């Protein structure tokens, strides 16, 4: 079975639509979303609608939980809090109710799914081998998918060995049938690895292969939508640089 993994869409309709079009043109039979459908971007309603229509699995992320009121906005940066308050004002009640029903962790086909990490599904940024080692100690499945950091990467711990990790670029693949793995597809709506293209992952459960993907999208259009909504300009500017 081939599955497309997306995460951290963040209200970026332009990026999400481009990714879904690329997914539809490929072999994936399902789409799994690791959370943060909303936050930062200017099209939260459209992104909720697209996620509900196309994703077989959707987790909640910390920005989703902030918008639904389950997390205090005091825990967020100024720009993130402004975007969350604006999203609360414009989000359709039906989409708000749907977001409120989601959880930050789950599992599918013996694969662990977490917005952030197995140790802390909501907040932990797994960006070092030390944290990855601690997370692998915590999890009970050989493969876990994580989001939250907005960086495409993987961590691997072969049996009896230490954990190693590496950033992943478009087109790179990993054979994940042996050892333990933490895999991050990167962010659809706000990449932070220097590549402004929307990031996602193709997972083949039959061959135990993960392939990192990028999709071109209308960055200028997404930035213009953020400015038109009178959200902080920094949220628009960073899209151009993938940061």
N, C-alpha and C positions, 0 to 999 in steps of 0.2 A: 504494500500500500504506500502510495506517495502522498505526502501531506505538506502543504505550505504553512510555514510558521511566520506570523507577523506579530509585532509588538510596538508599543509606544507610538500610536498613530497621532495622538495629540491634536485632534480637530483639524488635521491637514487633509482636506478632501482631495485636493489636487494630487498629493502623493498617494493616498489610499486608492483612488480610482486607477492610477497608473499601475500600481502593484497588482490590483485585482485583475486588470486587463492582461498583464503578463502571466499571472497565475492561470487564468482561464485559457490561455493559449498553450499551456504546458500540460504535464501529465498528472498534476495533483488532483486528487479526488475529494479532498477536504481542506479546509483552512482552519487553523487554530490560532487564536489571538491571546497573547500573554498579558493584555491589560493596557491601561491608559489610552482608552479610546478618545477621551476628551482632555482638555487642558492645553494651554498655550495657543492653539490655533483658532481660526475664526469660523469654522464650520462644524460645530459639535453635533448638531442635529443630523446633518448629512452623514457624518462618520458613524453615528449610532445606527442610522438606518442601513448603511452599507454593511456594518458588522453584523447586524441582526439578520440581514438577508443572506450573507455569504459565508459566515463563520459557523462551523459546527460546534466550536468550543470558544468561549470568551471568558477570560478572567477579569477581575477588577484590579486596577493599579492604584497607586497612592493618589494620583490626581482625580481619578474617578471617585475615590472615597472622600476626597476633599469636597468635590462638587455635590455629592449626596449628603454631606454633613457628618459623615462618620469619622472624619479626621478634622482637627482644628486647623484653620488657615494660618494660625500662628507658627505652625511647623514648616511653612513654605517661604521661599524667597519672595521678595516684593512683587516681581513680575509674575511669578506663578500664582500668587494669591490674588492679584488683580484679575488675571485671566480666569481663575476659578470662580471669583464672584460674578464676573461678567457671564460666564457659562451658566451659572445658577439662574441668572436672570432670563437668558434666552432659550434654555433647554426646554423642549416640550415635556409636559408632565409624564407622558407615556414613556419617553426615553429615560427620564429621571427614575421612574419606577423600575424600569429594566436594569439600569445601572445599579440600583440599590439591591437587586436580587443576585448580583454576581459575587463571587468569592475570589480571593487573591491566590488560591492554589487549587490544584486538582491533579488528576492523572488520567491518561488515556493510553490503552494498549501497553501497560506496564512502563510508561514513560512519565516521569514526574514533571508537573507543570507548575511554575511559580512565577509570579510577577517579578519579584526581586531575588529571593534565594530560598533554599530549603530551611535555613536557620531563621530567617525573617522574611516571610513572603511579601511584605509591604515595603520595607525601607532599605534593606541592606544592598549596597553597591558592591558587586563581586568583580573587582578589577585587579586583584593580586593573587598570586599562587597561594599565599598564606590563607587568605579568606576562602579561596576555593578548596583548599585542603580541609578546612574546618567544615565547610558545607558538605563536602563529600563524606566526612565522618558522620554527618547528621542524616543524610538521605539514605533511603533503603532501596533505591532503584539504580540500576547501572547507568541510566541516561536520564538527565534532568534538563529541561529547557527553562531558561531564565531570560528576563528582560531588564528593564529599569535603568541600566547604565547608558543605553543608547549607543553602545559600542559592539560591533560584530566581533565575536571572539569565541574561543573554546579553551577549556581546561580538561586535561586528561590525567588520570592516575592509573597506570598499569598495575596489575596485581603485584604486590610486594615492592612497589617502587614509589618514588615521590611524585607529587603533582607538578605538571608543567602546563604552561598556557601560552597562547599566542593570539594576536589580533588577526582577523580574517578579512581578506579582500574578495572582491567579486570574482566568481568562477572557481574559487578554491573549494576543495572537497576534503572530507575526512572519513576514514573508515572507523565506525564507532561500535563495532561488534565485540571488541575486547576491552577490558578495563572499565573504569568508571569515567563518566563524562558530565561536564556542565557546558551547555551550549547556548550562546546568545545570538539571535539572528540580527541584532542591531535594530535601529529605529526606522519605522516607516516615515514618521512625520517630522522628526527633528534629529537627524544623525549627528553624532558628536565625535566622529573619527576622522574628520577632515575630508570626507567624501560626501558632497551634498545630495547625491542620489539616494532615493528611498531604499532602505535595506530590508531584506527578508531572507528566509531560508527554505530550501527544499529538502525534506526528510524522506528517505526511502526506507521504510521499516523492513522490507523484504531483504534488501542487500545491506542494511545497517550502514547507510551512507548519508552524510549531511553535506549539502552544497550551498554555499553562501551566494546570494543573488543581490543585484542592484537594479533599480528601475529609474530611468530618466523621467522627470516630471516637470511641470510648469512651476518652477521655484518662484519666478517673478509674480505669477498669479497668486500663489499662496501668500507671498509677502504683501501684495497689494490688498488682499482680503483682510489680513491682520491690521494693516494701517487703516483701512476703511472702517473697521470695527472700533477704532480708537484704542486698541490694545497697545502695550508698550512697544516702541519701535525696535527695541533690541530683539524682541521675539521674531520680528520680520527679518532683521539684518542678519541674524545668525544662520538663517537657512541657506544663504548664499555660500557660506563658508563651511557648512557642515560642522558647526561647533555649538 
